[in-house]
Amino acid sequence: MFGRIAPRYDLANRLLSFGIDRYWRARTVATVSHMMRRPGARVLDLCCGTGDLALALAQAGKATPSRVFGSDFCHPMLTRAREKGCPLLFESDALRLPLPNACLDLVTVAFGFRNLANYDAGLSEMRRVLRPGGMAAILEFSQPPNAAFAALYAFYSRRILPVIGGAVSGSKDAYSYLPASVSRFPSAEDLARRMGDAGFRQVRFDRMTWGIVALHTGAAV
């Protein structure tokens, strides 16, 4: 499914989010920028897709000799990321990363975490590859806390988004999957609890755009 939509994935994202996805990523980069300033920082953007967040992180880390890697399980997405200028890419399962323990300073994932087969296993794997004092940042769709806005957003997600996404990408089923996957995803509070259970400390989350997106962060100890 992700392979089919890779060629027009970026265009669909811009249209369906009205361009706000750029703001969400910029907020994420600003939140983790202090980790990028670590000398020789090693960063992994997990489920990197076509590489938008990895590229933004690499740009932010230019002032220091940091290295930003991107990983995804979908080869066509990685091919698109390579075309856009992401040099340090590898194909892997996010639940079984081909990396040693405690080798990274920062792990990010933007709009890919909800696609994992096991959220708790994904958090444990992120924790495994982080050094003590490292940081995890998860940018993901969430459920708006305001009931009236949640109903409006649900109508857009279920009735309008699949039509536009299908027309742009040529795969309506992929954009019918999106609202279904969001509705199954843990609430912001539940994800924060799961991060704590996985061993992260100083867990917090920041809702954006009336709660349709949340950025969770946690420190590895």
N, C-alpha and C positions, 0 to 999 in steps of 0.2 A: 504493500500500500504506500509506504513512504517513498519507495523507489519510483513509483508511478508519478508522484506529485513533485519530485525533486526539481525538474526543470523550471517550474513556475511557482515554486514554494515561496520565494521571496516576494513576488508580485502579489500573490494571494494574501500573504501576511500583512503587507502594507495596506491593501484595500480593506480587508476585514477588520483591521484594528484602527482604521482611519489614520495610520501612521504613528499611533501612540506607542507601538512596540519599540520604536527607537528610544522614546523617553524611558520606558521600563528598563531597557538595557543600560541606558546612561545612568540611571539611578543605581543599578546594580554595580556598575564599574566604580561609581563614586563611593559606594559603601565598602567595597573591598580594596580600594586604592592603596590603603596603608599596607596591605599585605604585598602589593606589587613593589613597594619600596624596599622590601627586604633585599639585602645584597644576594644576588644569585638566586632569587626566588624562582621556584618551579611551580607552574600553574597548569591545571588540567581543566578544560571545559568539556564536561561529560555530556553525552548525547548532543554533540555540537551541531548537528544538522548541517546547514550550508555555511556555518562558520561566522555568523554575524557577531555573536558575543566573543568568540575567540579573537576575532580581528580587533574588536573594541578593546579587549584586555591587552592585546599585544601593543596597540597604539598607546595605551595608558602606561605600559611598562617600558617604553622606549628609553626613558631617562636612566633606567637602571638595567643591569645585565640580566634581566629576568627572561625566562623561557616559557612560552605559552604553548601547550599542546592541545590538540582537539581529538576527541575520540567519539566514534559513533558505530552502531552495528549495521547501518545502511550504506552500502558502497556508493550508490548514486548520489546520496547526500554529500559524502566525502569528496566525490569527484567534483561536485559543484563548489564545495568549499575550497578545494585546491585551485580551481579556476579563478576564484575571487582573491587568491593570494595567501591562503593559509598554508604555510610550509610544513609544520610539524603535526602531522596527522597520523592516526593509526585506527584500524578497524578492530573493534572488540565488543564483547558483551559487558555491559556496565556492572553486571553481578559477578563477573570473573575477570577483573582487569589484569593484564599481563605485566604487572608492576610489583616491585618488592614492597614490603611494609615500610611505612613512615618515610616516604620519598618525596612528598609534595608539601608545599606551603599553603596552597589554596586549591580547592576543588569547587567549580561552579557547575550548575546545570540550569538551563533556561528552557522551560516548556517541554522538557523531555522526561522529567522524573515520573510524571503520572503514567508514562507508558511502560514503566518497569513491571515485570511480572510479580515482583515481591518488593514492596516498599521498604520493609524492615531490613531485608537482605541488602538492598541498595544502600541504605544508610550505613550499615555495618561495613560494606566495602569502601565507602567513602571515608569512613573513620579509619579503616585499616591502612589506607595509603597516605594519610595525613601525618605529618610530623607533630610531636607535641607542640602546642602553641599555634598549630595550623588552623585553617578556617574553612568551613563549608558554607556555600551560599546557594540556595535553591529558589529560583524565580519560577513561579508556577501559577496557573489559573486557580482561582478559588471561588468560594460561594459568597456573594455579597451579603453582609449582615442585615441590610435594610430590606424588609420583605417586599415593599413596593418596587424598589429598583431590581431586586432579585427576579421578580415576576417579569419585568420588562426585559431584563437581560436573557432570561430563559426563552422568551418568545423570539428574540433576535437570534439566539444560538440555535434553536430547533427549527425555525421556519425560514429565516432569511439567510443565515450563514451557509447552510448546505447548498442553497441555490447559487449564491454568488461564488462560493468556493469551488463548487462543481463546474460552473461555467468557465472559471479562470483556469483551473487545474486540469479539467477533463475527468475528474474522479469525484463524483458526488458522494460516494460511500466514505471516502476519507474525511470529508467535512461533515458527514453525519456522525462519524466516530468521535469527532472533537467534543461536541456537547455531552455525548454519552460518557466519555472518559472523565470529563470535568465533574459530572454529577456523581460519579463513583469515587472521586478522589477525596481523601480525608479533608476535614475542615482545617482552617489555619491553626486552630487550637490543638487539634488532634495531631497534626504533623509536628508541631512544636513538641508535644509530649513524646512522640515517637523518636524524635531527635535526641531528647534527653535520655530515653531508654537505651538508645544506641551508644551512649557514652559522650555525647556532646554537652558542653556546658555553656553558660551565658547565652542560652538559646533565646532568640527574640524574632518577631516577625513584624513587617511593616506592610500594611494594606495600601494599595494604590488604585486610583481610578474607581472610587466608590466600592472597593473590595473585590473587583473581578480578578485582580492579580494580587499575590502576596509574595514578598521577599523574605525568606527565612534565613537566618544566619546562626551558626553555632561554632564554638571553639573546641578544638581537639585538645585533650589533656593527657 
